[in-house]
């Protein structure tokens, strides 16, 4: 069984007043893959000068048998890296006059920081329009959680607009002392106001707000529509290397010590 700290339970239970629209809980036998009705498994692809090949192998992507999903980076004897990336089949649009929350309960491997150079786990969302030819970042992206190099902090970042302007400068980081424990990551899209300038996208860690972006701050209604009023799908992955974290080094370890483990992913609204 997965032991969830009481603080995290309180943050999760705060969603009780929200209506559940969708959830993925990763129940199933150990070694089984994700439900293909809910998730696409992405293979190959190298973005941002990353080193890994994404695979369907249970060595990289598997249910734990205890109600969680494990995404595990692996290094071959030749030095080649593999990992996994999944994307939700469905997309979800924040409804007008509602607050919509996209959330996940997850934890990281417990390797010391000096053994995680180049490891880049992420839980994020991309605009559905990216599947139909709209280029990045105009399609919109909400990074609910990113962490690099085993650092004791996470990042919440929007990407939108031509050249990633203005969203790329609106990133915030949040301290993460208990790096091997379970944490509850949320991005909330608040469309209760009919005025797009008063609407907001808000990031939370364990129930505490740490980043906020408003329509007024974005300053462009078309860009705001792409980032906060259009359908988006989930992406969960562990990258290795890339422009941001830099490459792994001789100390970087693979396996469960640098994995991303996910208990649940949910979409709720109120």
Buried (B, 14 or more C-beta within 10 A) or exposed (E): EEEBBEBBEEBBEBBEEBEEBBEBBBEBEEEBBBBEEBBBBBEEEEEEEBBBBBBBBBBBBBBBBEBBBBBBBBBEEEEEBBBBBBBBEBBBBBEEEBBBBBBBBBBBBBBEEEBBBBBBBBBBBBBBBBEEEBEBBBBBBBBBBBBBBBBEEBBBBBBBBEEBEBBBEBBBBBEBEBBEBBBBBBBBBBBEBEEBBEBBBBBBBBBEBBBBBBBEBBEBEEBBBBBBBBBBBBBBBBBBBBEBBBBBEEEBBBEBBBBBBBBBBBBBBE
